[in-house]
Amino acid sequence: MNVSASTPLYSITPFTLLDYPHQSACILWFAGCNMRCQYCYNPEIVLGKGKFTFQHALDFIQTRKNLLDAVVFSGGECLLHKNCIEFIATVKKMGFLVKIDTNGSKPKVLQTLLEQQTIDYVALDFKAMPQTFETITQSDLFAPFEQSLELLLKHSVPFEVRTTIHSDLISASDLQKMIQFLEQKGYQGKYFIQYFVNEAPTIEKMGFSHRELDPETLSTANIKIVIRN
């Protein structure tokens, strides 16, 4: 596989026990994104240029064989990148579990990965319902997100749904509507909430965000709300 000329990565986190459930992993951070979420705490990755080639990443991953269980593809939006399907397949063939973090905007790429059985876990970001999706993400990509969710529901690959909450952007009422949407789609299981981290550098200057959600009240018979931070 000739990957030396492929779209580069922004950085590599060599070790984590937090990003892939019950597995040790490294994280590949892909530069660039097709959304501009106001609260995004990775502006340097979203807006910046990549620094490392795929080959550089493969060379590093090779040194992690028998030391790590998994490789996490994150960003930015990892599925935007040319050759990502081939690159993920290569990492999978090396014997690693593969997780992808995605905003769901590339359902055709996701479908190929699911059909090729080269991914083992997916974290799907649910930004907002259509009424506020464009305001928060500065994109019109809700329909592709919905397609990605439907794809994951049809396949057996484990996945989680997660949402970042800033109290100025998403209220408890908004979150209830998102939960209802997931239930209508047939999603069951845990729904992870990540509170906005105040004082973090973001794409847009954000006001103070309050932590005011009650997971027990919001949880339903089919969906359990889990606060991650």
Secondary structure, DSSP 8 states (H G I E B T S, - for coil): ---TTS--EEEEEEEESSSSTTS-EEEEEE---S---TT-S-HHHHHS---B-HHHHHHHHHHTTTT-SEEEEEES-GGGSTTHHHHHHHHHHTT-EEEEEE-S--HHHHHHHHHHT--SEEEEE----HHHHHHHHSS--HHHHHHHHHHHHHS-S-EEEEEEE-TTT--HHHHHHHHHHHHHHT--EEEEEEE--TT---SS----------HHHH--SSEEEEE--
